[in-house]
Amino acid sequence: MQDHKLILITLLVKLGIAASVSSALTRSRVFQRLLFSDERGRRQTLGLIAFFLVPLTLGVWVRLTVPNFLAADLSLETVFLHGLLLGPLWAALSAVVMSVPAMLRQEYLALPFFVIVGLVTGIFARFVEREEIWSFTPFIDLSLWRWVRRNLRQPRFDRQILLLLLITGMEMAHGWLARLHPRRLFAIQSSAWWLQGLIWLTAPIVVGICLKIWNALRIEIKLEEQKRLVLEARLDALQRQINPHFLFNTLNSIASLVRFRPDTAREMIVKLANLLRALLRERETFVPFEEELGFTDDFLDIEVIRFGADKLRVVKEIDPATLSTPVPSILLQPLIENSIKHGLEPRIHGGTITLRSRLTGDHVVIEVEDDGVGITLKPRTAVNRGGSGIGLRNVRERLEMLYAGQARFTVTSRPGRGTLVTIEIPHTPASQ
């Protein structure tokens, strides 16, 4: 039997080691991926076990070689965790590995006892929901309070209480067996009943600490995944947005051309189908600027047919060095549609839309300019960072979400002389 103060210090250090090891493991991306994977192969499971066994088997060696440093031995708690998270067979395998240092010191009961613990805990975990394991709490008072509150409303069997009793019971059996065969199995023991009770409760607390730390990370990863999915859905909605008035006007134009200019109507149908196909199919978030220009050409061709080549003219001043730059897909169409609707349609004689691109240092500058009536901005100024139309807001929001402040979006409008929309994004060649 050992001194009471030494045992208390040992138990506290044991809790600290459990928290430190479990926190250190969570810093590894590989460990996170293996631990939270829904489906693990044999190699992945062996890799996950290695993350536990390398530091914790070393802890058993430390307990055997360093006098009075018993807190480093977390072999029993590790087998509990493997049984709950990996199943009985993998828990039994880890028990064999964890028992090797003890077996070399003639603690022969360590191997069969740990194997039995791993099998029993693993079999128990198969009848418990995964969320019940992750939400396991080592605090008896809280568990009992939840148990009483739930069973007053709707009586049912609480597996968390059973898990708490299972781990505590295994620890009690561990101590009892070590008492009978002190040289064949190691366990921390005390003659004081209150201290022995703390020893028994240490095992579920250690298991609970590890599960709580990993569950907090699991919830955080899930929240990040949900945020990513929401962001992707919002980006997808913005990307696929197209003005319904454009569809109505195009269909009306096709209807008016069918009888007198069937070839032109057929050409418009083909180009409209290309646009809709591009909007409906799965598209990458970023596409080469050259591909974006091809999509824009179909849109402009339809608009030129609708308005007439004498009323809508298109000028391109494209730097070939910018063609390979990845840009957000369907970036230009809302800007061009905005220029036509708000800038050129009000003019009797139409006007010109100019597309430009150039490299400026490590950024690509893309401009869409028209010589239409301009936009009335509020407050009254020549430059507006945000833009006033739905199409402009669409583009601005996408740039903010995709580039996180690294892109610039500027609208410069002069009433009666036209509007210039300027986009500045980082230049990242497609090969990188």
Summary of the structure (lengths in Angstrom):
residues: 432
radius of gyration: 34.4
end to end distance: 65.5
largest distance: 105.4
contacts: 1334
relative contact order: 0.07
helix: 62%
strand: 11%
